[in-house]
């Protein structure tokens, strides 16, 4: 969408949400959440290439790595649904 519109992307990370509502918990706990904003990411170098799969992947990766940097989390090269399904299969 940002490539098509030709606008910068401002990365944002919310830190502390896991402590508020860990997986499997129904009732959230009251805790403070920190929201961190990064510098705008400029993708004008890809102008005219919005439909190219490799370009979209490169832009997505750049945004995700900036969010990782802001959040302090580590990169996991799997979809969350796959990780959750594997955890459910493992049992208690």
C-alpha beads as a LAMMPS data file, in Angstrom:
LAMMPS data file: protein, C-alpha beads

92 atoms
91 bonds

1 atom types
1 bond types

-500.0 500.0 xlo xhi
-500.0 500.0 ylo yhi
-500.0 500.0 zlo zhi

Masses

1 110.0

Atoms # bond

1 1 1 0.000 0.000 0.000
2 1 1 2.830 2.409 0.874
3 1 1 4.575 1.571 -2.394
4 1 1 1.454 2.288 -4.423
5 1 1 0.751 5.530 -2.551
6 1 1 4.407 6.622 -2.593
7 1 1 4.391 7.520 1.099
8 1 1 6.886 6.770 3.885
9 1 1 6.145 4.177 6.559
10 1 1 6.511 5.064 10.241
11 1 1 7.334 1.864 12.122
12 1 1 5.693 1.395 15.514
13 1 1 6.230 -1.203 18.250
14 1 1 4.181 -1.848 21.374
15 1 1 6.277 -3.215 24.228
16 1 1 4.752 -4.908 27.271
17 1 1 1.631 -6.399 25.725
18 1 1 2.712 -9.963 26.517
19 1 1 2.714 -9.134 30.236
20 1 1 -0.788 -7.667 29.957
21 1 1 -2.331 -10.714 28.332
22 1 1 -0.078 -13.743 27.924
23 1 1 -1.261 -16.477 25.555
24 1 1 -4.029 -18.559 27.106
25 1 1 -5.122 -15.908 29.616
26 1 1 -8.686 -14.649 29.276
27 1 1 -8.566 -11.709 31.672
28 1 1 -5.897 -9.067 31.014
29 1 1 -3.765 -7.654 33.813
30 1 1 -3.355 -3.907 34.210
31 1 1 0.184 -2.997 33.179
32 1 1 1.932 -0.164 31.397
33 1 1 2.529 -0.484 27.652
34 1 1 5.285 1.428 25.897
35 1 1 4.740 2.554 22.316
36 1 1 7.884 3.314 20.314
37 1 1 7.928 5.058 16.948
38 1 1 10.855 4.853 14.555
39 1 1 12.045 7.235 11.898
40 1 1 9.989 7.228 8.678
41 1 1 11.185 4.633 6.158
42 1 1 11.443 5.954 2.609
43 1 1 10.788 3.491 -0.195
44 1 1 10.839 5.959 -3.087
45 1 1 13.770 3.996 -4.536
46 1 1 11.199 1.355 -5.501
47 1 1 8.911 3.767 -7.365
48 1 1 7.023 1.979 -10.130
49 1 1 7.789 -1.494 -8.764
50 1 1 4.844 -1.881 -6.376
51 1 1 3.641 -5.133 -7.978
52 1 1 6.989 -6.931 -8.028
53 1 1 7.083 -9.773 -5.538
54 1 1 10.784 -9.350 -4.639
55 1 1 10.313 -5.626 -4.019
56 1 1 7.283 -6.185 -1.794
57 1 1 9.260 -8.810 0.167
58 1 1 12.238 -6.440 0.560
59 1 1 10.016 -3.610 1.806
60 1 1 8.180 -5.940 4.199
61 1 1 11.475 -7.244 5.578
62 1 1 12.844 -3.731 6.088
63 1 1 9.712 -2.681 7.989
64 1 1 9.711 -5.854 10.109
65 1 1 13.395 -5.525 11.036
66 1 1 12.825 -1.944 12.136
67 1 1 9.890 -3.057 14.304
68 1 1 12.098 -5.795 15.757
69 1 1 14.759 -3.205 16.583
70 1 1 12.197 -0.954 18.267
71 1 1 10.599 -3.790 20.248
72 1 1 13.735 -5.671 21.267
73 1 1 12.221 -8.958 20.122
74 1 1 14.039 -11.619 18.161
75 1 1 13.158 -12.613 14.611
76 1 1 11.369 -15.949 14.158
77 1 1 11.080 -17.071 10.546
78 1 1 7.675 -18.717 10.980
79 1 1 4.087 -17.567 10.867
80 1 1 2.473 -17.214 14.295
81 1 1 -0.301 -19.644 13.314
82 1 1 2.300 -22.345 12.590
83 1 1 4.031 -21.790 15.940
84 1 1 0.698 -21.822 17.807
85 1 1 -0.400 -25.018 16.058
86 1 1 2.881 -26.714 16.949
87 1 1 2.428 -25.689 20.587
88 1 1 -1.109 -27.053 20.642
89 1 1 0.104 -30.365 19.189
90 1 1 2.728 -30.692 21.925
91 1 1 0.055 -30.880 24.618
92 1 1 0.409 -30.000 28.320

Bonds

1 1 1 2
2 1 2 3
3 1 3 4
4 1 4 5
5 1 5 6
6 1 6 7
7 1 7 8
8 1 8 9
9 1 9 10
10 1 10 11
11 1 11 12
12 1 12 13
13 1 13 14
14 1 14 15
15 1 15 16
16 1 16 17
17 1 17 18
18 1 18 19
19 1 19 20
20 1 20 21
21 1 21 22
22 1 22 23
23 1 23 24
24 1 24 25
25 1 25 26
26 1 26 27
27 1 27 28
28 1 28 29
29 1 29 30
30 1 30 31
31 1 31 32
32 1 32 33
33 1 33 34
34 1 34 35
35 1 35 36
36 1 36 37
37 1 37 38
38 1 38 39
39 1 39 40
40 1 40 41
41 1 41 42
42 1 42 43
43 1 43 44
44 1 44 45
45 1 45 46
46 1 46 47
47 1 47 48
48 1 48 49
49 1 49 50
50 1 50 51
51 1 51 52
52 1 52 53
53 1 53 54
54 1 54 55
55 1 55 56
56 1 56 57
57 1 57 58
58 1 58 59
59 1 59 60
60 1 60 61
61 1 61 62
62 1 62 63
63 1 63 64
64 1 64 65
65 1 65 66
66 1 66 67
67 1 67 68
68 1 68 69
69 1 69 70
70 1 70 71
71 1 71 72
72 1 72 73
73 1 73 74
74 1 74 75
75 1 75 76
76 1 76 77
77 1 77 78
78 1 78 79
79 1 79 80
80 1 80 81
81 1 81 82
82 1 82 83
83 1 83 84
84 1 84 85
85 1 85 86
86 1 86 87
87 1 87 88
88 1 88 89
89 1 89 90
90 1 90 91
91 1 91 92
